[in-house]
C-alpha cells in the first residue's frame, strides 16, 4: 500500500472572534459562530452543556459513545414489529376478515378460523425479526466493548469504547480503530505524524496521514503533561462532512486553528504508528461517520413486492365476485323469494337491498381462503433455513482468515446475485488488487522469468 507524503507542519495562523464570516480581512479564522466547546480532562465542564429534549425536558448536549443499531427493545418490539408486518397487504386483509367475522349479522365462519392462522404468520415473522435484531445487538456489543486507554487521574487506564466521553484524552496503539472523532495531540512518529487506514469510511486501503499541531507536539509528550493539559476546543457543530473541519484550540492564551488534517475520525484504523494520543471531540451519534448513516429502513425484496401486487389482484377478484353474488342475491330476494312461501318466511321482512349488503360481506368472508396465507409462512421458514445453509456452506469458506459466509439478514436471501448495474471507478474495487512480480528490465538486463 502507498503512503501520501506529509508536508511540513505549518505555523499557526491568526484567529479572531469578531464576525460571522469564515475569514477576516487579516486572514484570521473567525470563531464567534462556533458553539461546540470541549475542555480537555474536565468531564464536569463538558457535562454542564444541555440541549432541548422531548417537550420541556433537557438532556446532555454531548452524546455518549454507545451505538445502538438494533431496531427493537422490550417495550417497542410489539408495536414496531406489528407496524412493519401490517405493511403487507395480506396481513391487513386477514385482520379485516377477523373483524368482519366478529359481526354476527354477516359472519358466515367462526372468527378463530382466520385469527389462528394470522397469529401464526405474525409469530413466525416476529421470531425471525427477533433473531435478526439479536444479531445486531451482538454486533453493537462487540463494537462498544472494543478496548482503548483513557487518561484518568493522571494515568492511562484500560477502558472500553462505551466509556469514552467528550473531552477525554485517549491513547491508541498500532492497528486499533479510532473510537471517536478526536483531535490528534501527539504520536510516537517524528513531527507527531499519524498514518491511518480509511477503508471503513471511503473504501481506500492507501494510508493517509494526520499531523498534530506543533504546539501540542512540542509540549504534550509525557503522561504528566497530558494529564495537566487543559486546552479548550471551540469548533463547528457535529455534521456529516467527512473531508472538512473547522475550529481552534485555545490553550495558554493562544488560539491555534484546527483543520481536517488534525482530526482522527471514528472508523479510521491506526497503521504504521506505534502510539498516538487524541482529545475526543465528537462521540457516538455526533461522530461524522454515524452522521452519514441514514435511518434504518425496512427493506423489501422483489418477491415480497410482487406478492403485494398478487394479493391486490386476488382482493380485486374477490370484491368483484362478491359484488356480483350480492347483486344476484338482491335480485333473487326482490323477484323470486317472495313467491316461494318457505323462503319468504326466512327473509324476516328485510328489504332486498339489505339482503344484498349482508350477502356481499358474507361472500367476502367465505372466499377469504383464496388468499395464500400459508405461502407467507412457507416464505419465512425458507428464508431462515436458506440463511443457515449460507452460513454452513463449506465452499464459501475463506481459509486464509478462517472465515465463513455470514447471512446477517434472513429477509433478503433471494436478492443475492440480483445485480443489474455496477458503477466502478477502477478495477481494484472489484478485485483483490494483488500484484505478482513477473519481470523487469534494468539497464538493459531483464530480471525474472
N, C-alpha and C positions, 0 to 999 in steps of 0.2 A: 504494500500500500504506500501511497505517496504522501509526502508531508509538505504543507504550504510553508514557505519561508516567512518568518515573522519580521516585521520592521523593528527598528529601534523604538524604545519606549519614549513617546513624545513628552515634552514638558506640559504641565497642567496649564490649560487655558483659563483666562479670567472668567469669573462668574458674577453675574449681577442679579438683582432682585427687584427691578423697578418697572417692568412692563409685562404684558401678556403675550409678547411675541417670542419666537424661538431664539432669535439672535438680536442683540443690541447693536447700536451703531459702533461700539468699540470692539465688537466681535465676541463679547462675553455671552455666556449662556444665562437666560432668564429663568428663574426658579419660582417666581411668585405664583404660578398656576399649579405647582406641584402640591399635592395634598397627602401623598403617601410617605409617612415618616417611620423610619426604622432605626432604633438605637441599639448598638451592639451590647451584648451581655447584660441586658436590662429587660427582663420579661415583664416586670411590673409597669414600666413605662409603656411598653408596646400593648399591654392588655387594657390600658385605660381608654383606648380608642374604640368607639362603638358606632354602629350604624342602625338605621331603622330596620326593624324586622317585621313580623306579622302584626297587623293592626298598630297598636300603640307601643308594642314591646320593642326593646332594643337588644341587639346581640353584638358580639365582638366583631370588630371590623375585619380582623385578620383571620382567615380560615385556618383550621388545623390541617395537619399533613396526612390525614387518613382519607383514602379514596374508597368510594363505595359505588361499584358498578352494578351491583345486584338490583333487580327491579322490585323485589318484594321484601317485606318484613312480616312479622307475625300479625300485625294489625291491618296491613294494606293488601295482603295476598288475596283474600277472598274478593273484595270489591274490584281490585285492579284486574285480577285474572278473569273474573266473570265479565268485566267490561271488554277485555280483549277477545274472549271466546264468543261473545254475542256480536262481534263484528262479522261473524259468519251468518249468512242469510238463513241457512238451515236451522241453526240454533234458535234464532228469533222466531222462525216459523213454528218449531215444535213448542216453544214457550207459549205462543198464541193458541196452539191446539190444546195445551193443558188448561189454559184459561177458559176456552170455549167449552171444553168437556166438563168444566165445573158449573156450567149453567144448565140446570135441569130441563129447561124448555127446549133446548136444541141439542142436548147431549145424546149421542147415539152409541157411544162407547164409554166405558169407565175411565176416569181421569188417569188412573195409575197405568193404563196400557201405554201411554205416551210419557208419563212422568218418569217411570223407572228407566227406560232406555235413554232419556235425556240426561238423567243423573249419571248414568254410566258413561256417556260421551263426555260430559263436563269433568267427571272424576278422572277419566283416563288422561285427558289433556292436562288437567291440573297436576296430576302426579308427574307427568313428563316435564311440565314447566318448573316444578319444584326441583327436579333433578338438574335441569339446566341452570337454574338460579343458584343451586348449591355449588355447582362448578365455578360460577362467577365469584361466589363468596370465598371459596378456597383460593382462587387466584388473587383476590383482593388481600386476603390474609398473608399470602406469600410475599406480595409486594410491600405491604405495610410493615412486615416484620423483617425486612432486609436490614443488615447491620450497618451502623455508622458510628462515629465517635463524636460526642458533643462536649464542648468545653463547659464544665460546671464546677464551681467552687475552686477555680484555679488550676484544674487538671482535666484532661480528656477522659471521658468515661464511655464505655461501650453502651450503645443505645440502639433503638430501632427507628425506622423511618417515621413511625407513628408518633414518636416522642419529639420530633423536630418542631420548633416554633420559630416564628419570625423574630429575628434579632439574635438567634443562636450562632455561635461560631462552630463550624463543623470541620472535622478532619476526614479526608478521604484518601484511600490508597489506590495503587495501581489496579486497574480492571474493575473497580467498583463503579456502580451507577450513581449519578448525581441525584440526591433525594429531593431537592427543591431548587428553585431559581436562586442563585447565590451570586454575590459579588466576590470575585477572586481576590484574596488578600495576599497570599504568598504561596510559593511552591518550592519543591526541592530542586527544581531546574534553575539554570542560570537566568538572571533577569526575571525570575518568577514566571517563566513560561509554563504553559499547561497544555498538553495535547489531548484532544478529546475525539471520540468517535460519535458521529451523529446519526448512525444508521436507524435508530428507533424514531427519529424525527423526520429526516428527509431521505432515508434510504442510502445515503452516501457512506461508503466504507473508507474513503480517503480521510486521513486525520486532519483536523483543523486545530488551530492554536488559539489560546486565550492568554492574555498577559495582565498581570496585576498592575495597579497604579504604582508609580515609582515611590510614592511616599509610604505606602503600606509594605512594599518590597524591602525598603531600607530599614523600616522600623519594627515590623512585626515578624521577627524571625525566631522567637523563642516562645515557649508556653506562657511564661510570666508576662511578656509584653502583650501577647494575645489576650490574656485574662484581664489586663489593665486597659485594653482597647475600649474606648467609649465613643467612637465615632458615630455620627448620625447621618443616615442616608435619606435624602429628600428626592423623590423621583415620581415618575408618572404612575397613574393608577394601573392595576392589572389589565392587560389586554392580550389579544391573540396575535400580535405582530412578532413573529419569531426572529426577524432579522433586524430589529431596531429596538433601542432602549435609550432613554434619556433621563438623566438625573445627575446628582452631585453628592460627593462625600464631604460632610462638614466635620473637620477634626483639627484641633489645636489652632483654632482661629482662621484656618484656611478652607477654601472651597475647591474641590477637585472634581472636574467633570467626569461623568461615567457614560460610556457608550456601550454598544453591544459587544465589543471586543474584550470587555472586562467581566462579562456575565457568563456564568455556567448555568445552563438551563437544565431543568429536570428532564431526565431521559438521556442526557449525554453520558458517555462512558469514558472514564479516565484511562488513557493509554500512554505508554512510554514516559510516564511521570510517576515517581515513587510515592510522593505525598503532596497534597495540596490542602489549603485552608480557605474557607469561604464564609462570608456573612450571609445568612439566609434573609432574602428579601420577600419572595413570594412563596407561599406553601399551598399544598393541596389544590383545591379548585381555583385558586388565584394564579397558579403557575401557567405559563404560556402554553405548554403542551396540552394541558387539560382545558384551557380556554378554547383550544381549537377542536376539541372533541364535541361533536353535536349531541343532541339529546338522543337517548335510547328510543329507537322506533321499533314497532312490531313489523318484522319482515315477513312477507308472504311470498310463497312460491307460485310459479305459473300454474301448477296443478290446482292449488287452492283457489286462485283467482278464477280458473276455468270451472271449478266446482261451484263457485258462487253464481256464475252465469248459467250453468246447467240447472241449479236449484231454482233460479228465477224463471227459466223456461218451463220447468215442471210446475212451479207455482202458477204461472200463467195458464198452463193447460188445465190445472185443477180448477182455477177460477172460472174459465170458460165452460168447462164440463158441468160444474156445479150450477152455474147460471142457467145453462140450457135445461138441466134437470129441474131446477126451481121453476122456470117458466112453464115447463111441461106440467109440473105438479099444480101450479096455479090454474092453468087452463083446464086440467082434469077436474079440479075442485069446482070450477065455475060451470062447466058444461056437462060433466058426466056424473060426478059423485052424487049430485042432488037427486038424480033419477034412480039411484040404487039405494034402497032403504037401509040396508045393512051398513053401507059405507057412510051414508048421511048421518047415521046415529053417532059415528065416531068423530065427526067434524066439530062437535061441541059448539056449533054456532059461530065459529070463527070465519072471517072473510077469506076469499081466495088469495088476496094479497098477503095476508098474514101467513097462510099456509105456504105460499111460495117463499117468503122470507125465512121461515123456520126450516123449510126443506133445503134451502141454499146452504145454510150453516151446517145442517146435518150431513149433507154430502161432502162438505169440506172436511169434516171430521172423519167420515167413513173412508174417504180417498187419501187421507193423510199417510197411510203406509206406503204410498207410492214414492215418498221422499226417502232417499237412500241413507237412512241414519246409520245402518250397520257399516256402510262404506267408510264413514268417518272414523269409527272405532278401528276398522281394519287399517286405515292410513296411519293412525297413531301408533299402533303396535308395530307396523312395518318400519316406521321411522326409527323407533327405539332399537329394534333388532338390527336394522341396517347400520346404525351408528356403532353398535357393538361389533359387528363384523369388520367395520373400517378400523376400529381400534385393535382388533385381533389379526389383521391381515399381515402375515409374515413377509409378503412381497413388498410391503411399504415400509419395511424396517431399514433404518439408516445405520449401518454397522459402525461407521467412523465415530459417531457420537452416541451410539446405542440408544436411539430414539425411535419411537413408533408413531404412526399417524394418530392424531387425536381429534376426534369429532367433538368440537366444543358446543355444537348446537345439534339437537335431534329433530329440528323442524325444517332444515334446508337441504337435506341429503340429495333430493332429486335435482337440485340446482348445480351439482358438481359437474364440471365439464361443459356446462351450457354457456360457453363464452363465444360471443359473436364478433366482437371488435377488441383489438388490443392497441393502445396508444403507448408507444415507447420511444424514447429519445436516443437509445443506444442498445447495443446487444447485451451489455452487461446486466441489464435489467432482467433478461430472460435466461441467462446462463449463469454458471458458477464463476465466470470471469477468471478462470485458471489458465495460465500460460505455461507451456512446456518448451524448454530450450531445444532448438534444433541445430542451428549452425550460425556462425558469424564470420565475417571477414575483417581482419586487422592487418593493415599494411600489406595487403596482397596475399596474406596467408589465411586460408579457410580453416576454421576450427569447428569440429562437430561432424556428425555423420552426413 
